[in-house]
Amino acid sequence: MTTPPSAPVDGDDPAVYRTLLESTLAIPWRLDWASMRFTYIGPQIEHLLGWKTSSWQTVNDWAERIHAEDRQKTVDYCVAQSQLGIDHEADYRALRHDGETVWIRDVVHVVRRADGGVEALVGFMFDISARKQAEEKILQLQRELEVLSYRDSLTNVANRRMFDALYPVEWAKARASGEPLSLLMVDIDYFKQYNDHYGHMQGDECLRRVAQAIDGGAARPRDLCARLGGEEFVLLLPATDQATALKVAARCRTLLERQEIAHARSGVGRQVTVSIGCGTIVPGDADDAAVFMDRIDRRLYQAKSAGRDRVCDAEA
């Protein structure tokens, strides 16, 4: 028995192509270049954006349905590429009929006439909202990781990396503006003895509570409290004169005293205390940030040598 041949499919039948185009998720379209009018747009557009197919008349309808923040750059880019006869892609937020937005990727092909001039643009619109949401989630995670990389995991204040990044910036600002810049170097008194007596877990809790007190002393948005390492902290105080810096140091000590952290092995009392080196400078061209920081570190050493539990703001 002979099987009869199947009926031939007319490859030139426009209805076949239309059926294929309209069965895809991508939205096909065609724009006549001379008139800037749509000669075709797939009916899928109504499901995606809510605008009826009949409402897509000219290129202005397309432009007006791009989110205002994306509109000008998208239109300028697509027009420039089309004029040059270059196939291109554009990602932008399209406005739905209900006011919501959808991320679209427009893939555009330039159709040329025999003389090389542009005859039409044809392309496909793709809904890439899910991809954009995934990309944004990744970017958010990257931002969170970056924040964590500048945060001391134990005390939750800034870490040495953050201080090293911000200190030269504030130094340059102070030198340019002529405003004073102050530094406080803070060290917990007899912390080794605290750890030996209470144990490292209690020592970690002590570090967290001391950091909370010191951070509380730095009340303004630009002030920075950072843990330099071990039991040593630093306060970076932009636009802060010497008198104000001393008040901040006093406030830190008061906040720590209110914590009432017992220290049975302290050499200066029965509570945890700190020693502080303090200094202020209006940086000039001849001044060096590292030299100034070393000066404050020496004042911290002097405070400790003089008996601890005190502030030193001048070198002996």
N, C-alpha and C positions, 0 to 999 in steps of 0.2 A: 504494500500500500504506500502510495506516494503522498508525502505531506505537502499540502499546498503552500506556496510561499506567502509570507506575511505581507500585509498591505504596506506599501512603501510610505515612508514619512517624508513629506515635502520639506526639505531643509530651508526653503525660501519662504515658507509660510509665516508671516509676522505673528500669527496667533500662537504658534509654537514657542517662539522666543518670548512673547509676552507671558505665556503660562509659566515658562521656566523662570523668568525674572521675578514674577509675582509670587512664586512659591518659596523664595528664599527669605531669610531673616534680614539680609541686607536690603537697603532701600535704593533702587536704581533711579536715576534721574538724567535728564538731558536739558541743556540750556543753549539756546541759539545765541551766538556771540553778537551778531549785528543788532538784534532787537533786545537782547538781554532778557528774553522771556523763556519760561520753561515750556518746552514742547512735550515733556513727559516727566511724571514723577510717580513712583510706585504707590499703590494703595496702602502699603504697609505703613506709610508715614502717618496715616490717621490713627492707627493703633498705637504707635510709639509716642507721637507728640500731641495727638488730639485735634490737629488742624486738618480740615477737610482737604482732599486732593485738589478740589476746584479753587481753593484759596491760594494755591502756589502759582501765581501768575508771572511775576517778574523777580529779578535778582533782589529787588528791594524787600520782597516778602521774606526771602531767605535771611537777608542782613538784619531785618527788624526782629527776627525770631532767634537771634543770637544774644546771649546774656550781655548786658551793657559793659561788663568788665572785660569781656573777650571780643566784643564786636569790632572795634576799630582795627586792632592788630590782625584779627582774622581776615577781615575784608581786604585790608591793605596787602597782606601777604598773598592771598589767593589771586587778587587782581594782578599784582606784579608778576607772579609766576605764570599766570595765564597769558598775559601780554607777551612774555618771553617764549611762550610755547612750551613751557616745562611742566611735565606731569608732577603732581605734588599731593601731599596729605596735610590735613589740618585737624587738630583736636580742639574742640570748644564746647562750651555749655549751651545747649539749645533750650529755648523756653517752650514749655508745654502750654497748651491752651488753658490749663487750670492754674498756671503760674509757677508750677514746679519746674525743675531743670533736669535735663538728661545730658550726660556726656556723649558727644558724637565724634566719631572719626570720619571725616570726609576724604575719600580717595578719588582724586580728580585726574582724568585723562584729557589732554587737549587734542581735538580733532582738527587737522589742517586741510586746507584746500590744496588744489594742485599747484597754485602759485606760492604756497607756503604760508599764506595768511590763516588766521584762526577762523574756523567755521563754526565750531561748537565745543562745548564742554560736556563730557559725560562722566558719570561717576556713581559711586555707591556710598551711602551713609550707613555706618555701623554704630550700634548702641554699645559703648564701651564703659558704661557706668560701673558695672561690677569690677572691671579691671581697675578703674580709677579709685574705687573704694579700697581695693586691695593695696594699691600703690600708696594711698594716703595712710593706711594702717601701718604699712612698712615704714613710711617716713615718720609717723608718730612714734613708733617703737625706736627708731634711730634717734629721734630727739630725746626720748626718755633715757636711752642708754647714754647719750652725751651728757645729759644732766647728772646721771648717776656717776659718770666718770669724773665729774668735778665735785662730788660729794663724798665726805668721809663716811664710810659705811657704819662705823661704830657710833659716832656722836651726831651724825646728820647735819653738821655744819660743813662749810666748804673745806676742801682739802688743799694740800700744798700746790697741786697742779693749778687749781683755780687762783690761788694767791699769786703764783708766779706769772700767770697770764694777765691778771688784772693790775698788779702793782706797777709795771712799766707804763700801762695805759694811763693810770691816775697820776703817775709822776709826770708824764708828758703834758697832761691837761693842766696840772698845777703850774708847771713851768710856763706854759703858754698864757694862762690866765692871770698869773701872779697871785693865786690863792694859796693859803697854807695847806700843807699836807701833814697829817699826824699818823704815827705808828705806835701801837702798844704791843710789847712782847710780854706774854703772860706764861708763867710756869707754876705748876702746882707744887707747893712746899712739901718736902719729905714724902714724895709719892712712892718711892721704892719701899720705904718703911710701911706705908699704907698697904701696898700689895703683899709684902711679906707677912703682915699681920692678919689682913682680912681675906687674902686670896685674890686671884686674878679675876674671877667673875665679879666680885664686889668692886674690884679695881676698875673694871669696865663700866660698871654702873656709876662709879664716882666720876669717871671721865665724862660720861653723858650729862651728869647733873652740873658739873663745872662748865661744860660747853654751853649748856642752856643758860647759865647765869651770865657768862661772858657775852653770848649772842644777844641776850636781853639788854646788855649795856649799849650795844650798837643799834640805836633805834631808828636811824634814817635809812631810806631805801638804798643809798649808795654805800653805806657803811658795810664792811665785810668782816665777818668773823671766820677764821680758818684755823684748822688744826695743822700745825707744821709737822707733827710727829710726836710719838710718845705722849708726854704730859705737857707739851708746849703748844701754845696758841698765839695767834696774832690778830690784832684788830687794825684794819686799814680804814682810816678816817679822812676822806677827801673834804676839802673846804672847811677844815677844822683847825682853829688856833690852839695855842698851848693851854690856855685857861679851860677851854671846852674839853680838850683831850684829858686833862686832869679830872674834870668832872665825870667824864665817861669812865675813867679808871676807878674813881670812887664809887660810881654806881655799880660797876661790876663787882667790886668787893662787897658792897652792901647786899646785892642780890645773892651772892654766894653765901654770905653770913646767914641770910634768911633760910637757906637750904638746910642749915644745921646738920652738916654731914660729919658724923663723929670720926675722930682720928686719935686713937689712944696712943699712937707712937709719934705724934708730932712734937717737934722741939719748940713750938711757939704757942701751944694751947691744946685744947681738946677737940677742935673742929678743923676741917680742911680749910686751908688758906692758900693764897697765891701771892707771888712776888711779881711786880710789874716794872718793866722798863718803858719809859715814855719819852717821846720826842716829836718836835714839830719843825718843819722847814718850808720855806718858799724856794723851790728849786731854781737855781740859776744855771747858766750855761756851763759853768765850771763844776757844778755839783754832780755827784754820782749816786744813783739809787742804791747800789750795793754797798757803798761806803756808809751811806746814811743808815741803812738797815743794820750794818755791823755796829754802828755807834749805839743804836737802841739796844742791841743784844748785849753790849758791854754794860749799859745801864741796868739791864736785867740782872746781870752777874753781880753788879754792885749792890742791888737791892737784896740779893741772896746773901752776899758776903756781910752786909750790914745787919743781918739778923732775920731776914725773910719777913713775910707778911707786911709788905710795904710797897710804896711806889717810889721810883727814882727817876727824876726828870732832868738831871744835870750830872755831868761826869765829874768825878772827884778830881 
